[in-house]
Amino acid sequence: MKKFNLLRKQLAPKQAAFRSAKTIVNPANGWLNAVRTSLGMSLEQVAHKLGVSKQNVQSLEMREKQKTISLKSLETVAHAMDMQLVYALIPKDDTLDALIERKAEALAYDLVQRTAQTMILEDQEVPYERLKEAVAERKQEIIQNNPKTLWD
């Protein structure tokens, strides 16, 4: 568990640097096309730098637009245009810790609800406040133990 906490702590500032990028909308025709045309570079000029045909560059631009381009190809074209490829995986929850908390709470709720349903069937219903406490307790256990089932 300490290993995962350390890894998350080391990754957090790197992801934080990209957080504002979540709001950026990709250009309609892709970054390659947008940058190339903004710089006034022709398909032929990029093709020459890459040592490929104009049609290959068009294909690369189309593959980026369709999200089927490889990172290696994207990086190669970026380099040919004197650009740098930058990418990251950013949690929708802002931080990895927030993602883990959300998933742990959902799992804890499911586990506690299953037990509560069984108890109701046995005429041993638990008060709502106790259920809330049980979910909170179970959530903390899940976060501390970081079970792989959190990602199932």
C-alpha positions in Angstrom: 0.0 0.0 0.0 2.8 2.4 0.8 4.3 1.8 -2.6 1.0 2.8 -4.3 0.8 6.0 -2.1 4.3 6.9 -3.0 3.7 6.4 -6.7 0.5 8.5 -6.6 2.3 11.2 -4.6 5.1 11.3 -7.3 2.6 11.3 -10.2 0.3 14.0 -8.7 2.3 17.1 -9.6 2.9 15.8 -13.1 -0.8 15.3 -13.6 -1.6 18.6 -12.0 0.5 20.4 -14.7 -1.9 18.9 -17.3 -5.2 19.5 -15.4 -6.1 22.7 -17.4 -5.7 20.7 -20.6 -8.9 18.8 -19.8 -10.9 21.8 -21.0 -9.1 22.1 -24.4 -11.1 20.9 -27.4 -9.0 19.3 -30.1 -9.0 21.0 -33.5 -11.7 19.5 -35.8 -9.1 18.2 -38.3 -6.6 17.2 -35.7 -3.5 18.8 -34.2 -1.2 17.8 -37.1 -3.4 19.5 -39.7 -4.0 22.6 -37.4 -0.4 23.1 -36.7 0.8 22.5 -40.2 -1.7 24.9 -41.8 -1.1 27.5 -39.0 2.6 27.4 -39.8 1.9 27.7 -43.5 3.6 24.3 -44.2 2.4 22.3 -47.2 1.8 18.6 -47.2 4.8 18.3 -49.6 7.1 20.1 -47.1 6.2 17.8 -44.2 6.4 14.8 -46.5 9.9 15.9 -47.6 11.0 16.2 -43.9 9.6 12.7 -43.2 10.9 11.2 -46.4 7.4 10.0 -47.4 4.8 11.0 -50.0 2.3 13.8 -49.7 -0.4 11.1 -49.5 1.3 9.5 -46.5 1.2 12.8 -44.6 -2.5 13.1 -45.6 -3.0 9.6 -44.3 -1.3 10.5 -41.0 -3.5 13.5 -40.6 -6.6 11.5 -41.3 -5.5 8.7 -38.8 -5.0 11.4 -36.1 -8.4 12.8 -36.8 -9.9 9.3 -36.5 -7.8 8.6 -33.4 -6.1 5.6 -35.0 -2.6 7.0 -35.2 0.1 5.6 -33.1 2.0 7.7 -30.6 5.2 6.9 -32.4 3.8 8.2 -35.7 2.4 11.3 -34.0 5.8 12.0 -32.4 7.6 11.5 -35.6 5.5 14.0 -37.5 5.6 16.5 -34.6 9.4 16.3 -34.6 9.4 16.9 -38.4 7.4 20.1 -37.8 9.8 21.2 -34.9 7.1 20.3 -32.4 7.1 18.2 -29.3 4.5 15.6 -28.5 3.1 15.9 -25.0 0.5 13.5 -23.6 -0.9 12.5 -20.2 -3.6 10.5 -18.6 -5.6 12.8 -16.3 -8.3 11.4 -13.9 -11.8 12.7 -14.5 -11.9 13.2 -10.7 -9.0 15.7 -10.8 -6.7 13.5 -8.7 -5.9 9.8 -8.5 -6.8 9.9 -4.8 -10.2 11.4 -5.6 -10.7 8.6 -8.2 -9.8 6.0 -5.6 -12.2 7.5 -3.0 -15.1 7.6 -5.5 -14.5 3.9 -6.5 -14.0 2.8 -2.9 -17.2 4.5 -1.8 -19.2 2.9 -4.6 -17.7 -0.5 -3.7 -18.3 0.0 0.0 -21.9 1.0 -0.6 -22.5 -2.2 -2.7 -21.0 -4.4 -0.1 -22.9 -2.8 2.8 -26.1 -2.9 0.8 -25.8 -6.6 0.1 -25.3 -7.3 3.8 -28.2 -5.0 4.7 -30.5 -6.8 2.3 -29.6 -10.1 3.9 -30.3 -8.7 7.3 -33.7 -7.3 6.2 -34.7 -10.8 4.9 -33.8 -12.1 8.4 -35.9 -9.4 10.1 -32.8 -7.7 11.4 -33.0 -4.3 9.7 -30.2 -1.9 10.5 -30.9 1.8 11.1 -30.0 4.2 8.2 -27.4 6.1 10.3 -25.6 2.8 11.1 -25.6 1.9 7.4 -23.9 5.3 6.6 -21.3 4.6 9.2 -20.7 1.1 7.9 -20.2 2.5 4.3 -17.7 5.1 5.6 -15.8 2.5 7.6 -15.8 0.0 4.7 -14.6 2.8 2.4 -11.6 3.6 4.6 -10.7 -0.1 4.8 -10.9 -0.4 1.0 -8.7 2.7 0.5 -6.2 1.4 3.0 -6.0 -2.1 1.5 -6.3 -0.9 -2.1 -7.7 -4.2 -3.3 -7.5 -5.1 -7.0 -11.3 -5.6 -6.9 -11.7 -1.8 -6.8 -11.1 -1.8 -10.6 -13.4 -4.7 -11.5 
